[in-house]
């Protein structure tokens, strides 16, 4: 295969790595496209193209993460030693939906080391080369990240607005399994009379049925507060038309009520995360 064919064969793996590191499918595609451009411009012989692409893609992700970080982050002293359960358990695929929130609070190098090792099984020697550090330091970075993920602080729990926004992101991206994780077993969708008149379903019962309904949908919904609760809404010409009124309990979506009564729509305020949008 020529380099283009090899790159296309590697693309799904590179997108998976970038998507897990960055937590954003669109950003992941952009990063992988940048990796392709670097390959296209490269004039130096490449002995191991998959390894080269992995390094370039991960370093581009690291640069993107660093650009998001508003405060300095600490490097790890390679001389530190402590037990590391990395060889016994891979937490990255088992800690649940809160992982994406906790990852956002990791230092960029911790995040990269954790994801590459626990999600994709890279050896610490390889991770060290990507991060331009030593294998001992890479191991420590992953270990520190793992401790934060496996023993989250109370403030690391998902707030109601984070649950709502995670649910809507999973709906838009067609992440059915993630929707299931965010829904209570007896999740219920209902609607007021005004919402039913404009075409919303009257009632959907059960986690699987609700997840199937939202899977791949709600692309046009925007985050709002409705009567001080975080929710989302469909807008037309700047005015809310239908509100998704969420009931969240213990980090799970218990109910979603479609509401379109005028007195409800009058209370809607746009929001950014947990703050009212100005």
C-alpha positions in Angstrom: 0.0 0.0 0.0 1.1 3.6 -0.6 1.1 6.1 2.2 -2.4 7.3 1.4 -3.8 3.8 1.6 -2.0 3.1 4.8 -3.3 6.3 6.3 -6.9 5.5 5.4 -6.4 2.0 7.0 -5.2 3.7 10.2 -7.8 6.5 10.2 -10.5 4.7 12.3 -7.9 3.9 15.0 -6.5 7.4 15.0 -10.0 8.9 15.2 -10.8 6.6 18.2 -7.6 7.7 20.0 -8.3 11.4 19.4 -11.9 11.1 20.2 -11.2 9.5 23.6 -8.4 11.9 24.5 -10.4 15.0 23.5 -13.9 13.8 24.2 -15.2 15.5 21.1 -15.9 13.6 17.8 -15.7 16.7 15.7 -12.3 17.7 17.2 -11.1 14.2 16.7 -11.8 14.3 13.0 -10.1 17.7 12.7 -7.0 16.4 14.5 -6.7 13.3 12.3 -7.0 15.6 9.2 -4.1 17.6 10.6 -2.1 14.4 11.0 -2.8 13.6 7.3 -1.6 17.1 6.3 1.6 16.6 8.3 2.2 13.2 6.6 1.6 14.8 3.2 4.2 17.4 3.9 6.7 15.1 5.5 9.9 14.4 3.5 11.7 12.3 6.0 11.6 8.5 5.6 9.2 6.8 8.0 10.1 3.3 9.3 6.9 2.6 11.1 4.0 4.6 9.8 1.3 3.5 12.3 3.6 4.5 15.2 4.5 7.8 13.5 0.8 8.6 13.0 0.0 7.6 16.6 2.7 10.0 17.9 1.7 12.9 15.6 -2.0 12.5 16.4 -1.5 12.2 20.1 0.8 15.2 20.2 -1.7 17.3 18.2 -4.3 16.2 20.8 -1.9 17.2 23.6 -1.5 20.7 22.0 -5.2 21.0 21.8 -5.7 20.1 25.4 -3.0 22.5 26.6 -4.7 25.3 24.7 -7.9 24.6 26.7 -6.1 24.6 30.1 -6.5 28.0 31.8 -4.0 27.4 34.7 -0.5 25.8 34.8 -0.3 22.1 35.4 2.4 20.2 37.2 4.8 17.7 35.7 5.5 14.5 37.5 8.8 13.8 39.3 10.1 10.7 37.5 11.9 9.7 40.7 8.6 9.1 42.5 7.6 5.5 43.0 4.3 3.9 44.2 2.2 0.9 43.4 0.6 1.0 39.9 -2.5 -1.2 39.2 -2.3 -0.5 35.5 -1.3 -4.0 34.6 -4.3 -5.4 36.5 -7.3 -3.3 35.5 -8.2 -0.9 32.7 -10.5 1.7 34.2 -11.1 3.8 31.2 -13.9 1.7 29.8 -15.6 0.8 33.1 -15.9 4.0 35.3 -19.1 5.1 33.6 -20.4 8.3 32.2 -18.7 10.5 34.7 -15.4 9.7 33.1 -15.7 12.4 30.5 -16.2 15.0 33.2 -13.3 13.7 35.3 -11.1 13.6 32.2 -11.7 17.3 31.7 -10.3 18.0 35.1 -7.0 16.1 34.5 -3.8 17.8 33.4 -3.3 17.3 29.7 -0.3 14.9 30.1 -2.1 12.9 32.7 -5.1 12.6 30.4 -3.0 11.4 27.4 -1.0 8.9 29.5 -4.2 7.5 31.0 -6.2 7.2 27.8 -3.3 5.7 25.8 -2.5 3.1 28.4 -5.9 2.2 29.9 -8.1 2.5 26.8 -5.7 1.5 24.1 -3.0 -0.6 25.8 0.1 1.3 24.8 3.3 0.4 26.6 4.7 3.2 28.8 7.8 3.3 26.6 5.7 4.3 23.7 3.7 6.8 25.8 7.0 8.3 27.0 8.2 8.9 23.5 4.9 10.6 22.7 5.1 12.8 25.7 8.9 13.3 25.4 9.5 12.0 28.9 10.7 8.8 30.6 8.7 5.6 31.0 8.8 6.0 34.7 7.3 9.5 34.4 4.7 8.3 31.9 3.7 5.5 34.3 3.3 8.0 37.1 1.2 10.3 35.0 -1.2 7.4 34.2 -1.2 6.3 37.8 -2.0 9.8 39.1 -4.9 10.1 36.5 -6.2 6.7 37.4 -6.3 7.6 41.1 -8.4 10.7 40.3 -10.7 8.7 38.1 -11.2 5.7 40.3 -11.6 7.7 43.5 -13.4 10.9 42.3 -13.9 13.7 44.8 -17.4 14.7 45.8 -17.1 17.7 43.5 -16.4 15.4 40.6 -19.9 14.1 40.6 -22.1 15.2 37.7 -24.3 18.2 38.3 -27.8 18.2 36.9 -26.8 20.5 34.0 -23.8 18.3 33.2 -26.2 15.2 33.0 -28.5 17.1 30.7 -25.8 18.3 28.4 -24.1 14.9 28.4 -27.4 13.3 27.5 -28.1 15.7 24.6 -24.5 15.3 23.3 -25.0 11.5 23.3 -28.3 12.0 21.5 -26.8 14.2 18.8 -23.8 11.9 18.3 -25.9 8.7 18.2 -24.2 7.2 21.3 -26.9 4.7 22.2 -24.9 3.0 25.0 -24.1 6.3 26.6 -27.7 7.3 26.6 -28.5 4.1 28.4 -25.9 4.9 31.0 -27.5 8.3 31.6 -31.1 7.0 31.9 -32.8 5.6 35.0 -34.3 2.1 34.4 -37.8 3.5 34.6 -37.1 6.6 32.6 -40.2 8.3 31.2 -40.9 10.7 28.4 -44.2 12.6 28.5 -45.7 15.8 27.0 -48.2 18.5 27.8 -51.1 19.1 25.5 -49.5 22.0 23.7 -46.4 19.9 22.9 -48.5 17.0 21.6 -50.3 19.4 19.3 -46.9 20.3 17.6 -46.0 16.7 17.1 -44.1 15.4 20.2 -44.8 11.9 21.4 -47.3 11.7 24.2 -45.6 9.0 26.2 -42.5 6.8 26.0 -41.6 4.4 28.9 -38.4 2.6 29.8 -34.7 3.2 29.4 -34.3 1.3 26.1 -37.3 2.9 24.5 -36.3 6.5 25.5 -32.7 5.9 24.4 -33.9 4.6 21.0 -36.1 7.7 20.5 -33.3 10.2 21.3 -30.5 8.3 19.6 -29.2 10.4 16.7 -31.8 13.2 17.2 -32.2 16.6 18.8 -29.5 18.3 16.8 -31.2 21.7 16.9 -32.0 21.7 20.6 -30.2 24.4 22.7 -29.4 24.5 26.4 -31.8 26.5 28.6 -33.1 27.0 32.0 -36.8 26.3 32.5 -38.2 27.5 35.8 -34.6 27.4 37.1 -34.0 23.8 36.0 -31.4 22.9 33.3 -33.0 21.6 30.2 -33.0 22.2 26.4 -35.4 23.7 23.9 -36.1 23.9 20.2 -36.0 27.5 19.0 -37.5 29.2 15.9 -36.5 32.7 15.0 -35.0 33.2 18.4 -38.1 32.0 20.3 -38.4 28.7 22.2 -41.1 26.5 20.7 -40.8 23.2 22.7 -38.9 22.7 26.0 -37.3 19.5 27.1 -37.9 19.7 30.8 -35.5 17.2 32.6 -35.9 15.5 35.9 -32.5 14.3 37.2 -32.0 12.2 40.3 -28.7 10.8 41.6 -27.0 11.6 38.3 -29.5 9.9 36.1 -32.3 11.2 33.8 -35.5 10.1 35.5 -38.0 11.9 33.2 -38.2 14.3 30.2 -41.3 16.3 29.7 -41.9 18.1 26.4 -43.6 21.4 27.2 -44.9 24.0 24.9 -47.5 25.8 27.0 -47.0 29.6 26.6 -46.7 30.2 30.3 -43.8 27.7 30.3 -42.1 29.1 27.3 -42.1 32.5 28.8 -39.8 31.3 31.6 -37.1 29.9 29.3 -33.7 31.4 29.5 -30.7 30.4 27.4 -27.7 29.0 29.4 -24.0 28.2 29.0 -23.3 25.2 31.2 -24.6 26.0 34.6 -24.9 29.8 34.0 -27.5 31.9 32.4 -26.4 33.2 29.1 -26.2 36.9 28.8 
